Amino acid sequence: MLSENYILNIPETDKKRVVIVGGGFAGLKLALKLHRKKFQIVMLDKNNYHLFQPLLYQVAMSGLEPSAISFPLRKVFQNTGIFFRMAELESVHPDKNELITDIGRIKYDFLVLATGAKTNFFNQEQIEKYTLQMKSAPDALYIRNRTLENFEKALNKKDEEDVKSYLNVAIIGGGPTGVELAGAIAEIKKYVMPKDYPELDLQNMKIMLFEASSRLLSGMSETASVTASKYLDDLGVEVFTGTPVKNYDGRTLTLPDDVTVDVKTVIWAAGITSDKIAGLELSSYGRNNRLIVNSFNQITGYLNIFALGDNSLMTEPAFPNGHPQVAQVALQQANCLAYNLKQMIANKPLHEFHYTDKGSMATVGRHLAVADLPFAKFKGYFAWLLWSVVHLFSIVGVKNKIFVLLDWSWKYITYDQSLRLLVKHKTRN
Ligand SMILES: Cc1cc2nc3c(=O)[nH]c(=O)nc-3n(C[C@H](O)[C@H](O)[C@H](O)COP(=O)(O)OP(=O)(O)OC[C@H]3O[C@@H](n4cnc5c(N)ncnc54)[C@H](O)[C@@H]3O)c2cc1C
């Protein structure tokens, strides 16, 4: 373990060192908000870019390039004095105020863990092995490749049942990601496939959305859920609520009562969990491995180690089971912690975090979206427009905003997802 002995080459100064692990919504916001004269800021991330996950589904559905929703962290930190190292966290040693990564070790005065979440397959090995997940840019590209490849294969199948299995698409999980994916693929079936694959009988293609609970978008209002179901139904998506998927073996999806359906493209979007970090007390973990924090984001049992965003579990009266794992929570917590760290080194009182819920939205397709805002609930064209504007303005980088706007405008005018490239390495797909 050479890397364990190597000390990361970051200059020692008399400023307090804040090591932030994770350059997602929470980590990036904190790094940019922290007072640079008072702290030495070191950001570690296993990737060298920040990823805007809410638009991953558009990469998976050939609507956007991954580069349009990713932003190089080194570019964000130009002229800021913030140190960046591409490194994967391996363990934390709170007794020595030190953490170990795959490229070496580093000391900290304050450590902030903002490592986000990963897909939760709920220990179902076959499902994990055979379904597609969508948590990273490579995941989304893999879905794009597999979906397009399966359509190509369908063309060359003679047996009708085979053709159906290659054309069918199943999405498991009726949260915003599942709903958005289902809507996007239904639009591809409607607008793109008749032109791209005129030889295929699209009556043979089913788009199915399975949700274990009794309704879609369970984090949103009942109205939003009913409206989303109706929009999907109008687009030809078969929605099955109260239907937990039992198994998938690479060809056959097994549903309750041993009902089966043959489908080659199955996307799992049914839950998230976090990785446990070696070195932290087991009692620091709550449900789905989220790190239990107090209202200052301090992890239970530690004074100078914090968790932010998706991997933190903070309760307050309005959120007894913890905050929703969404970008707004991550951003607001980061703002609060930036202030509190400054207060801490000045021995001044800290500010308790309270989440301000600005509402939630989900889009199903062109002019079809639902929005639950604190002051109003609405749907249709205005919800879709609001969803588009909010997402466009939230993407990091002017170039990225322009590219996304161009891709969206092109798609809006032509009804075409223009990036239907099957880009594969010759030995790996
Ligand atoms: C498909 C999808 C759609 C979504 N849609 C929405 C939406 O519409 N609206 C919304 O509000 N939220 C949405 N979310 C949720 C939102 O993206 C998250 O809540 C948000 O990203 C959380 O921010 P974070 O900083 O906690 O974690 P992340 O943004 O996930 O960042 C974590 C960072 O940590 C890094 N990292 C992880 N492990 C390590 C390690 N061991 N070592 C080093 N670095 C590591 C990762 O590379 C990543 O950069 C969506 C999520 C997904 C996956």
The ligand as an ORCA input file, in Angstrom:
! r2SCAN-3c Opt
* xyz 0 1
  C     -30.799     10.541    -12.066
  C     -30.936     11.546    -10.965
  C     -31.856     12.576    -11.086
  C     -32.004     13.514    -10.070
  N     -32.905     14.539    -10.239
  C     -32.994     15.490     -9.291
  C     -33.855     16.620     -9.475
  O     -34.538     16.722    -10.498
  N     -33.887     17.562     -8.499
  C     -33.119     17.460     -7.366
  O     -33.155     18.359     -6.522
  N     -32.316     16.397     -7.167
  C     -32.227     15.435     -8.097
  N     -31.388     14.370     -7.903
  C     -30.675     14.260     -6.624
  C     -29.483     15.194     -6.585
  O     -28.676     14.997     -7.716
  C     -28.718     14.924     -5.308
  O     -29.557     15.202     -4.218
  C     -27.464     15.772     -5.206
  O     -26.582     15.439     -6.252
  C     -26.796     15.566     -3.866
  O     -25.638     16.314     -3.814
  P     -24.377     15.775     -3.007
  O     -23.346     16.845     -3.108
  O     -24.789     15.296     -1.674
  O     -23.897     14.474     -3.792
  P     -23.440     14.319     -5.312
  O     -23.918     15.436     -6.140
  O     -23.824     12.930     -5.671
  O     -21.862     14.425     -5.226
  C     -21.077     13.468     -4.597
  C     -19.650     13.621     -5.103
  O     -18.812     12.789     -4.317
  C     -17.897     12.104     -5.139
  N     -17.536     10.896     -4.433
  C     -18.352      9.881     -4.050
  N     -17.677      8.937     -3.374
  C     -16.391      9.372     -3.319
  C     -15.207      8.831     -2.754
  N     -15.190      7.675     -2.071
  N     -14.054      9.518     -2.890
  C     -14.035     10.698     -3.568
  N     -15.127     11.256     -4.124
  C     -16.297     10.595     -3.998
  C     -18.666     11.877     -6.417
  O     -17.782     11.672     -7.532
  C     -19.473     13.160     -6.547
  O     -18.787     14.142     -7.271
  C     -31.217     13.412     -8.898
  C     -30.304     12.374     -8.776
  C     -30.149     11.453     -9.809
  C     -29.144     10.334     -9.671
*
